[in-house]
Amino acid sequence: MRIDWLPILFDAQLVVIAATLVIWAFDDKIKAWERRVFRRNRRRKAGIRCTDGHIVSGGPVTQMTAEEIVRICRDL
């Protein structure tokens, strides 16, 4: 049983070329998406950010109520 590799390799080469062209065409959109996701994740880890720019805690504080957050920000 002999397999002819030429058609398989030709199809694989076409798939690689097509994928490369698609990635190249949407490169700016992919980079913008990566920046947006990175900024979103960085903001989630920032903790409580008051209106004057101070960051109250190093991690996300989900168990605090809005009144406690306002009180902490006013105490700064």
C-alpha positions in Angstrom: 0.0 0.0 0.0 1.8 3.1 -1.2 0.6 6.6 -0.4 1.2 9.4 -2.9 2.4 12.3 -0.7 2.5 15.0 -3.4 -1.3 15.9 -3.4 -1.3 15.9 0.4 1.7 18.1 0.7 0.3 20.4 -2.0 -3.0 20.8 -0.1 -1.1 21.4 3.2 1.0 24.1 1.5 -2.2 25.8 0.2 -3.7 25.8 3.7 -0.5 27.3 5.2 -0.4 30.1 2.5 -4.1 30.9 3.0 -3.7 31.0 6.8 -0.7 33.3 6.5 -2.5 35.7 4.1 -5.5 35.8 6.4 -3.4 36.6 9.5 -1.4 39.2 7.5 -4.6 40.9 6.3 -6.1 41.1 9.8 -2.8 41.8 11.7 -3.8 45.3 12.8 -7.2 44.1 14.1 -5.6 41.2 15.9 -3.1 43.5 17.6 -5.8 46.0 18.6 -7.9 43.1 20.1 -4.8 41.9 22.0 -4.3 45.5 23.4 -7.9 45.8 24.4 -7.9 42.4 26.2 -4.6 43.3 27.9 -6.0 46.6 29.1 -9.2 45.0 30.3 -7.3 42.4 32.3 -5.0 45.0 33.7 -8.0 47.1 34.9 -9.6 44.1 36.5 -6.5 43.5 38.6 -6.2 47.1 39.6 -8.7 46.9 42.5 -10.7 49.9 43.4 -9.9 53.0 41.4 -11.2 56.3 42.9 -12.2 59.3 40.7 -9.0 61.1 41.6 -6.8 58.2 40.3 -5.8 56.5 43.5 -5.9 52.7 43.6 -7.1 51.5 47.0 -6.1 47.8 46.9 -3.9 45.6 44.8 -6.5 43.0 44.0 -10.1 42.9 42.9 -12.5 43.5 45.8 -15.8 42.0 44.9 -17.3 41.6 48.3 -17.3 45.3 49.2 -20.5 47.3 48.9 -20.6 50.7 47.0 -20.9 52.6 50.3 -17.7 51.0 51.6 -15.9 51.9 48.4 -17.1 55.5 48.6 -16.1 55.7 52.2 -12.6 54.4 51.5 -12.1 56.8 48.6 -13.2 59.8 50.7 -10.8 58.8 53.5 -7.8 59.1 51.1 
